[in-house]
Amino acid sequence: MSDTAPEIFDRSARRHRRDRAARDYAEHDFLRATMLDGIAERLDAVTRGFTDILDLGCFDGAFAAPPGARVARCDAGFAFASGQAGVQADEDRLPFADGSFDLVVSAGVLDQVDDLPGALSLIRRVLRPDGLFLGAFVGAGSLPALRSALRIAERDRPAARLHPQIDVRSAGDLLMRAGFALPVADVETLDVGYRDLGRLFGDLRGMAASNMLAQRQVLTKDVLARTIAAFADAADPRGRTHETFQIVFLTGWSPDPSQPKPARRGSATASLGDALKR
């Protein structure tokens, strides 16, 4: 990790939350399942094959590798890593040698990393030339109902309770900064209805996504009661409050001379204006 990267997350708390979630994770895996579906669609569009794959942030090992491929599993939590015979390591402190893999897949963890630029740079380094990275994480605009309820409950003295979120444009910029070729970032929206705030909190705990900020504050009973009421006030006629998850998908290639290059600026032989007139 870079020495200048700020400490946003409590690494110890993150490991503890992942270990706590491991036993019943299958009951709360809908968000990562959606990410893996999106990654599978993007992988299906690639015509080449892959032999050595890193599943970074493996959770319960639900990522299905192509037939015949070797898969290394890695997770920041001991229970998830050991359950998949994998390696326990943080995403911005990878223990793998450069050029170890031709495909790296990461779903549901990169939004919880102190040094995301550093993590992306390490991912590119462990890829072989012309290797592929496919990632997905919860991005900016997620959890607006919870954010609004907390804002109402703590109107006078709001505390930082939700993780910083990265928008799709910034995610694309980070891919470029990390040195990926042909970078693409796009976003998909998932809407979930909740009968009460307790169900949402249960899902966040169950998917190891509850508050792990380094500077977190205790949610007092009074604030919690007001948050529950504000969340309920936002319910639809059927009694469900709708929460939104914005899933950012990342695609990038490790540079290789065989890849297509953008045309040199000013090299066009036809006028765009003439084409539009026709």
N, C-alpha and C positions, 0 to 999 in steps of 0.2 A: 504494500500500500504506500502511496505517496506520503512523505512526511508532512506535506502541507494540507492534506485532505482533512477537513473538519470531522470531528467525532459526532456524527448524527445519531447513530444507533448504538445501543448497548449490546455488544457482541455476546456477553454472557447471558443476558436476558433472551436474546434471540435463540441461542442454543437451547435454553431451558424451554422456551415456548414451542420449539420444534419437537423436542423430546416429549413434551406434554401432549402434543397433538397427534403423535405417531399412532397411538393405539386405536383411536376412533376416526382416523383421517378419512376413511372411505365414506363416512356419513356427511362430510363437508367438502368434498373434492370437486364440486360442480364447476367452480371457477377455473381451476387448473385443467379440468377435463375439456372445457371450452377452448382454452389456450392450446392444448395438445391437438384438438381437432383442427384448429387453424394452422398449426405447424405441419400437421400431416397433409393438409391440402397443399400447402406451399412446397412440401417435399415431393409430393406426387407430380408436381409440375416440372421437376428437375429430371432430366433424362439420364444423367450419369448415375453410377452406383457409388456406394460408400462402404468401406470395410472396417474402419476404426472410428468409433463414435464416442463422444463424451456427453453424458446426460448430467448436466450441471444444475444442481438443485433437484435431486432425483425424487424426493419424497418417497412414495411407495413403489417406485419403479414402473409406473403406469405407461411411460413412453415405450411404444412398441417399435423396436428397431427393424430395419429391413432384414429379410432372411439372409443368413450367412454372415452378418456383420458382427464384429466384436464390440461390446459396449462396456465402457467404464462408467460407473456410477459415482457421483460425488455429491455430498450434502453437508451443510454447515452443522446439522444436528447429528449427534451420535446415533440415536435410535434409527433414524431414516438411513443413514449411511451403513450401519452395521446390518440392518435388515435386508439390504440389497448387496451385501458383500462388497461395499464400496469404500471410498476414502472420505474421511471427515475433513473438510477444509472450507474456508470462506472463499467467496467468489473473487475477491480482490487479493487473495493469497494462494494462488493455485500451485500445487506441488508437482505439476507435470512438465516434462521436458518440451522444449520448442519442437514444433512439427510432429507432435505425437498423434494427431487425429486429422481425418479429412472431413469430419462433420462434428460440430458442437451444437447441442440443443439445450436451451434453458427456458423453463416455463415457471413463472410465478415467484421468482426470487430477486431479480435484479433491481427491483424497487426498494430493496431492504439492505442495500450495500452502501457503506460509507463512501468508498472511492469507485464510483461507477465508471468514470473514464479509465481508471486504472484497470478495473475488471475487464472492460471491453478490450483494452490493449493486450492483456494477458490471454484473453480468448483468441485474439488474432495470432498471437505468438505461438500458441499450442496447435494452431492449424497449420497444415502443410500448404504449400502454394496451391492456389485454386481450390482450397478447402472452403466449406460453407458453414456459416453461422446462422441459426434460426432461433430467435428469442421472442418471448412474450412476457409482459408484466402489466400490472395495474397502473394506469397512467392518469394524467391530469383530468379533472372533471369527475372523478369517481367519488362515490359516497356523498352526494350533495344533500340527501335527506338527513343523514347523521350530522354532517357539517352544520346544516341550518339549525337542527335541534340543539346542538351544543352552543351555537352562537346565541340562540334565544335564552338558554339556561344560564349562560355566563356572560350576559350582555355587558356587565360592568367590568369584569376582570377575566377576559378570555384566556385560556391556557392552551398551550400547544399539545394537542391530543391525537391528531392525525398525522400520518407520515407525509413528508414532502412528496409531491407528485410531479412527474416529468411529462411534458406535453409531447405530441408526436413530432413536431418540428424540431424541438431540442434533441429528441432521441435520434433523429436522422443526422443532426449536426455532430452528435457524439460518435456515431458510427464513422463519420468522415474523419474526425479528429483521431480516432483510434487506428486509422489507416486502412479501413476496409474499402475494397473496390466494389463498384456497382451497388451502393447502399440504398436500401428502401425501408421506409418506416410508414406504417399505416395503422389505422385504428378501427376497432369494431366495438359496438355497444351491447352490453348485456343488461337487461332490466329484470329485477327480482322483486317480488312482492312479499312483504313481511307483515305478519299479524301483530307483532309487537317488537319493541327494541331488543328484548331478551333474545329473540330468535336471531337477529342480526349479530348481536354480541357473541352468541353461541357459534355462529358460522365463522366469525373472525377469529375466535379462539381456536376453533376446530381446524382451520386452515393455516394456523400459525401466523396470523396476520394482525394480532392485537398489538396494542401500543408497546413498542420496544425502543422508544426514543431515549437517548442518553439523559436528557433533561425532562423526564416525564414527571407529572404531578398526580397525586392520588385523586380519584374522582369521589368527592364527598357524597354522603347520602342525600343532602339537599339538592346538590347539582344533578345527581343521578335522577332524582324524582322529577325535577323540572325537565330534564332531557327526555325522560320517558313520556311525559305529558306532551311535550312539543312534537315528538316523533308521532305520537298517536293522533294529534290534531291534524297532521298532514295526510291522514288516511283517506282513501277513496271511499265511495258509497258502500263498497263491500267490506270495509274495515281493514284494508291492506295499504300500508305505506310503501311506495315504490322507491327502491334504491337502484342506483345506476353504477355499473362498473365499466369504465372505459379501458379496453384491452389494447395496449400498444404492441404491435408485431414488428420485429426487426429482421431484416435479411441483409447479409453482407458476405462478401467473398474475400478470402485471403488473396492478395495481389499475385498475379502470374502473367508473364508476357503473352500467353495465349488468349487472354481475355480481350474483348472488344474495347477500343479506346474511343472517347468522345472526339468528335471532329474538331480540328484546329479552328480557333476563332477566326472568322473572315475567309474560310476556305469554301464557302458555299458557291455553287456555280449557277444557281437559279435565284430569282428574286421572289421573296415571299409575297410582295405586293402583286407581282404579275400572276402568281399562282392563285391568289384570292380573286383577282379580276376574272380569271378564266372560270 
